[in-house]
Amino acid sequence: MSAELPGATAIPTAEAGLLRAFVDVLLPGDAHFPAASDAGAHGLLAERLRQQHGPDVYDRVGAALAAASGGRSLAQLPNEERVVAVERLEREEPALFDVLRTILYYSYYGSPSVVRAIRTLGHDYNDAPQPRGYPMAPFDPTPGVNAPATPRGGYTRTDAVTRVDLRGVPGLRPAEEA
């Protein structure tokens, strides 16, 4: 038996339930933002995991989540115990957790419902900044505006560079004495 997740190919139902439970621990949602599973981020996470790490990645993730959950299914645990299990996964499998979290965040914040929520809060959020980019005010080179009031640094022509006398520095010997 397998489940169809938004934006993903079919994955086994058990793994779909695990990923749904996992993503909602990290991004549970609130009055302004949808839970990660409501945004479909678990489906995108599943697909990107499969693409980047092959179909056997579900076995590794499932085993790691089962170990972190004390041999129980993360999806069957109460929310407080899910949080403890995910914290344990982060401590015991930091590399795997980092992969899961990174893919999840990219998946979630690119989701149309999350983009809409960010814009509803009044932010100019461009979910795909290229090729348009973000609007920026022109640079004003007037000192004290965009450029520093006291310029730092400088330039010395190569033919004007001179050696530094290190004879007076304790513990250092000039190159010609070495």
N, C-alpha and C positions, 0 to 999 in steps of 0.2 A: 504494500500500500504506500502511496506517495501523495504529497500535497503540492498543489500548484501555488507558488507564492508570487506576488506582484514583482515583475521584472526578473524572474528567475526561471530556470528549468525545474523540472520536478525533482524534489529530494524526498527521501523517506520521511514519513509522517513524524516518527519519533524525533529525528533531527530537527525538523521544522518546529516542533513544540519546544525543544531545547533552545533553539536560537531565538524563538519568540520570547521565552522566559528570560533569557540572557539579555537581550537588547532592552527589554523593559526595565531591567534593574539599572542599567547605565543611563537610560533616557526614558524615565517613567511618564513624562508629560506633566502638564499642569493646566491651569485655566487658559493659558495663552498658546501652549504648544501641544501637539498630539504626542501620544506615547510613540516610541520608535516602531513598535509593531503596527500601530494604526497608520503610520506613515509608509509602511511597507519596507522599512529598512532591513528587517530580518531576511526578506527575500533577496534583496540586493546583496546583503552580506553573504548569504549562502552561495549565490551565483559567483560573486567575486572570489570567495574562498576557493570554489571549485576551479575557476579559471586560473588562479594564481598558484594553487597548491595541489591540484588534481582531485579526483573523486574520493580518494582515500582520506582526505582531510576531515571529512565528517566523522570517520572512526576516531581520529585523534582528538578532535574537539569533543565528541561525545564521551570518550574515555576520560579526558581531563575534567570535564564538567561533572561526570559521575564521581570521580575521585574527590573533587572539591566539595561535592554534596554528600560525602560519606556513603557512597554507593547507591544513593537514592536518585531518582529523576529530578532534576532541577525544576522541571515543569510541574511536578506534583507537590513541591514544597510551598509552605506559606511564604509570603513576601519577605518577612524578616529573615527567614532562613535562607532565602535566595540571595539576599544581600551578603550574608555571612559567607555563603559558598562562593560567590563571585569575588569577594575580597580574598578568600583563600586561593582561588585560581590566580589572581593577580600576584600574590606572594610566591606561590609555588611554581607557576609557569609564566614568568614575566614576559618572555619572548612571544609566546602564543597569545597571551592577553593583549600585548601591544598590537599585534597583527589584527586581532578581533576588534579592539577598540578603534584603531585607526580606520579600518575599512568601514566600521559602523558609523563613525562620525562623518566621513565623506558621503556615505550613502544617505544618512539622515538629513544633513544640511543642504543636500541637493534635491531633496524630495519636494515636489510642488506644494504640498500642504504646509511644510515647514517654511519654505520660501514665502508663502502667502502670510504665515503667522509673523514672520520677521518684518515684512513690509507693513502689515497691519499695525505693528507697534511704532511705525513712523520712520523706520530705517530705510535708507536707500541701499537695498541689497540686490546686487547683480549676481545671480547664481552661476552665470557663465560670463566672466568679465572680458573674455576676448571674443571678437576683435574690438568691441566698443570701448572696453576699459572702464575705469571710474573717472568721473569728472574731477578735474583739479584746477584750482585757480592758477593763473599764470605766475611764474616765479618773479619776485621783485628783488633785484640785486642791490637795492638801497641799503647801506649799512644800518644795522639795527632793525631792519624789517625782516628779510629772509636771510641776508648775509650777516655774519657776525660783526658787531660794532668794532671789535678789536681783532683784526685778522691774525691768524696764527699760521705758523709754518713759513716756508720761504723756499727760494730756489738759488742754488749756487751752480754756476757753470762748471763743467768738468775740469777745464784747464785752470780754474781758480781754487780747486780743492787742495788743501795742504794737509800734511800728516799731523797727527796729534802727538805731542811729546808725552810719553808715558813714563819717563824716568822718575818722575816724582810721585807716581802712584805706587803705594806699598803692595808687594805681592805680584806685581806685573813686571815682566821683562820685555823690553822692545824686541821686535821680530828679528833684528839683526844680531841680538845676543843669544837668541834661542837655539 
